[in-house]
Amino acid sequence: MAAPESALDASPYGTPSYEAWMRVAIQEAKAALATGDVPIGAVVVDPGGEVIGVGRNEREALADPTAHAEVLAIRAAAGALRAHDRGDGWRLEDCTLVVTLEPCAMCAGAVVLARIPRVVFGAWDEKAGAAGSVFDILRERRLNHRAEVYGGVLGEECAELLREFFAAHR
């Protein structure tokens, strides 16, 4: 078998999956615009390919500095697992987090704590990214959990959402 040409080819769920899930995350990101929040969206996908948690930035809407898309999607996924008696609820082992922007340090920490083994993101965050840009928390050898990271999935589309938002707000 040839080496994968991109993160999409390396998807354990088949080539089109990461892009399809990223499109769901992009829709969540666009919904954040209604509350004046930075357009970042996230989904958590279970091993069967079902979206079990969604989130979008809601820091402005909730007046909560921790209301990042990833954290809200992880909370929703954990709640869904618990509601359906699937494990203990907080361990999201075998799930995938798909997010429109490279996770920050807080969100990368949440991924580690939730034991999420795979993170897929769109745009790179050269100012605060913690999945390879500024820090690499998700693959830090000294931590008890590490995640596979696939960056740049629909990256230009995700980055354009952010550019448009910040151009209008600065």
C-alpha positions in Angstrom: 0.0 0.0 0.0 1.4 3.4 -1.0 1.9 6.1 1.6 -1.0 8.5 2.0 -0.8 11.6 -0.1 -2.7 13.8 2.4 -4.4 13.6 5.7 -7.6 12.8 3.8 -6.0 9.7 2.4 -5.0 8.6 5.9 -8.5 8.8 7.2 -9.5 5.5 8.9 -13.0 6.2 7.8 -12.3 6.6 4.1 -11.0 9.5 2.1 -14.0 11.8 1.9 -14.9 11.6 5.6 -12.6 14.4 6.9 -13.9 16.8 4.3 -17.5 15.9 5.0 -17.1 16.3 8.7 -15.2 19.6 8.2 -18.2 20.9 6.2 -20.4 20.3 9.3 -17.9 22.1 11.4 -17.8 25.0 8.9 -21.6 25.3 9.2 -21.3 25.5 13.0 -18.6 28.2 12.6 -20.9 30.2 10.4 -23.6 30.0 13.1 -21.2 31.6 15.5 -21.4 34.8 13.5 -25.0 35.4 14.6 -23.8 36.1 18.2 -20.7 38.0 17.2 -18.4 35.2 18.1 -15.3 34.2 16.1 -16.4 31.7 13.5 -14.9 28.5 14.7 -16.9 25.2 14.6 -16.2 21.7 15.8 -17.7 18.2 15.7 -16.9 15.0 17.5 -17.4 11.8 15.5 -17.7 8.4 17.0 -15.9 5.3 15.6 -19.0 4.5 13.4 -18.8 7.8 11.7 -21.7 9.4 13.6 -21.5 13.0 14.7 -22.1 12.8 18.5 -21.2 16.4 19.5 -21.1 19.8 17.9 -19.9 23.1 19.1 -19.1 26.6 17.9 -17.4 29.5 19.7 -19.8 31.0 22.1 -17.6 33.2 24.3 -19.5 36.3 23.5 -22.9 34.6 23.6 -22.3 33.0 27.0 -19.8 35.5 28.4 -17.6 32.5 29.1 -13.9 32.6 28.2 -13.8 28.8 28.0 -16.7 28.5 25.6 -14.5 27.5 22.6 -16.0 25.3 19.9 -13.8 22.3 20.8 -14.7 22.4 24.5 -18.4 22.6 23.8 -18.3 19.8 21.2 -16.4 17.6 23.6 -18.9 18.3 26.4 -21.8 17.5 24.0 -20.2 14.3 22.9 -19.4 13.2 26.5 -23.1 13.9 27.4 -24.3 11.9 24.4 -22.1 8.9 25.3 -23.3 9.0 28.9 -27.0 9.3 27.9 -26.7 6.2 25.7 -24.7 4.2 28.3 -21.7 4.1 26.1 -18.7 3.9 28.4 -18.2 6.3 31.3 -19.0 9.3 29.2 -15.9 11.4 29.6 -13.4 9.2 27.8 -13.9 9.8 24.1 -11.6 7.0 23.0 -11.8 6.1 19.3 -13.6 9.4 18.5 -12.3 12.1 16.2 -12.4 15.8 16.8 -12.8 17.9 13.7 -12.4 21.7 14.1 -12.1 24.6 11.7 -9.0 26.1 13.4 -6.0 24.5 15.0 -6.8 24.0 18.7 -5.4 26.4 21.3 -3.6 25.2 24.4 -6.8 25.0 26.5 -8.6 23.0 23.8 -5.6 20.8 23.2 -5.6 20.1 26.9 -9.2 19.1 26.8 -8.5 16.7 23.9 -5.7 15.1 26.1 -8.0 14.8 29.1 -10.9 13.4 27.0 -8.5 10.8 25.5 -9.5 11.8 21.9 -7.0 9.9 19.7 -7.4 11.9 16.5 -7.8 15.6 15.7 -8.5 17.0 12.3 -8.4 20.8 11.8 -8.7 23.3 8.9 -6.8 26.5 9.3 -3.4 26.7 11.1 -3.2 29.2 14.0 0.3 30.7 13.9 -0.4 32.8 17.0 -1.9 30.4 19.4 -2.0 26.9 17.8 -1.2 24.0 20.1 -1.2 21.2 17.5 2.0 22.0 15.8 2.2 25.8 15.1 3.2 27.4 18.4 3.0 24.4 20.7 2.5 20.7 20.1 0.5 19.7 23.2 -1.4 17.0 21.3 1.8 15.0 20.6 3.7 15.9 23.7 5.6 12.7 24.8 5.6 13.7 28.5 1.8 13.6 28.7 -0.2 10.4 29.3 -2.2 10.7 26.0 -1.2 11.7 22.5 -3.4 12.3 19.4 -2.8 11.9 15.7 -3.1 15.3 14.1 -4.2 16.0 10.5 -4.1 19.8 9.6 -5.1 21.8 6.6 -8.3 20.0 5.8 -10.3 22.5 3.8 -7.8 24.9 5.3 -8.3 27.8 2.9 -12.1 27.8 3.3 -11.7 27.8 7.1 -9.1 30.5 7.0 -11.2 32.7 4.7 -14.1 32.7 7.3 -11.7 34.0 9.9 -10.2 36.6 7.6 -13.6 38.0 6.7 -14.6 38.1 10.3 -11.6 40.0 11.5 -11.6 42.3 8.5 -15.1 43.4 9.5 -14.2 43.7 13.2 -10.9 45.7 13.0 
